[in-house]
Amino acid sequence: MSDVVASQVSVRDLKTHLSEWLGRVQAGEVVEVTSHRKPIAHITAVKSPVQGSANPLQKAIAAGVVSWNGQKPCQRDHHRRSRLS
């Protein structure tokens, strides 16, 4: 899969105006970075994950079946169980 390059930028200009170039990339533009007028890299935006590719836990959270408060999970003692005599 080849991306269509919309703009070229030299390493020097990229370093000087990094925020501006990253904003253009974030907006979907593909930027080719050059050094001494020779292409050395492409910068592309990170693609968001496909809706159907979420893992089962993410799907359960999205469906409201389980919730997460953002805290580190605490481990429960699985060895202590009530025994019926």
C-alpha positions as CSV (number, residue, x, y, z in Angstrom):
1,M,0.0,0.0,0.0
2,S,1.6,3.2,-1.1
3,D,0.7,6.6,0.3
4,V,0.3,9.6,-2.0
5,V,2.9,12.2,-1.0
6,A,1.2,15.6,-0.7
7,S,4.2,17.7,0.5
8,Q,8.0,17.5,0.8
9,V,10.0,19.1,3.6
10,S,13.7,19.2,4.3
11,V,15.0,18.0,7.6
12,R,16.0,21.5,8.5
13,D,12.6,23.0,7.8
14,L,10.9,20.1,9.6
15,K,13.0,20.7,12.7
16,T,12.3,24.4,12.6
17,H,8.5,24.1,12.1
18,L,7.8,20.6,13.6
19,S,4.5,21.5,15.2
20,E,3.1,22.9,11.9
21,W,4.2,19.9,9.9
22,L,2.8,17.5,12.5
23,G,-0.5,19.4,12.4
24,R,-0.7,18.8,8.6
25,V,0.1,15.1,9.1
26,Q,-2.6,14.8,11.8
27,A,-5.0,16.4,9.3
28,G,-4.3,13.5,6.9
29,E,-1.5,14.8,4.8
30,V,1.4,12.6,3.9
31,V,4.8,14.4,4.2
32,E,8.0,13.2,2.6
33,V,11.1,14.3,4.4
34,T,14.2,15.0,2.3
35,S,17.9,15.4,3.1
36,H,20.0,17.1,0.4
37,R,16.9,16.9,-1.9
38,K,16.8,13.1,-1.6
39,P,13.7,11.4,0.1
40,I,14.6,9.7,3.3
41,A,11.2,9.2,5.1
42,H,7.5,9.5,4.9
43,I,5.4,10.8,7.8
44,T,1.8,9.7,8.0
45,A,-0.9,9.9,10.7
46,V,-1.6,7.0,12.9
47,K,-4.7,5.3,11.7
48,S,-7.4,4.7,14.3
49,P,-8.2,1.1,15.0
50,V,-11.0,-0.5,13.1
51,Q,-14.3,-0.7,15.1
52,G,-14.6,-4.5,14.8
53,S,-11.0,-5.2,15.8
54,A,-11.3,-4.3,19.5
55,N,-10.4,-7.1,22.0
56,P,-13.3,-8.7,24.0
57,L,-12.7,-6.6,27.1
58,Q,-12.9,-3.4,25.1
59,K,-16.1,-4.6,23.4
60,A,-17.6,-5.4,26.8
61,I,-16.7,-1.9,28.2
62,A,-18.1,-0.3,25.0
63,A,-21.4,-2.3,25.4
64,G,-21.7,-1.3,29.1
65,V,-21.5,-4.9,30.3
66,V,-18.4,-4.1,32.4
67,S,-17.0,-0.8,33.7
68,W,-13.6,0.4,34.6
69,N,-12.9,3.3,37.0
70,G,-9.4,4.0,35.5
71,Q,-7.6,2.5,38.6
72,K,-5.2,-0.3,38.6
73,P,-7.1,-3.6,39.1
74,C,-6.8,-5.1,42.6
75,Q,-6.1,-8.7,42.9
76,R,-8.6,-10.8,44.9
77,D,-7.6,-13.7,46.9
78,H,-8.7,-16.7,44.8
79,H,-7.5,-19.2,47.3
80,R,-9.9,-18.3,50.1
81,R,-13.3,-19.7,49.2
82,S,-16.1,-20.6,51.6
83,R,-16.3,-24.3,52.1
84,L,-19.5,-26.1,52.6
85,S,-19.3,-29.0,55.0
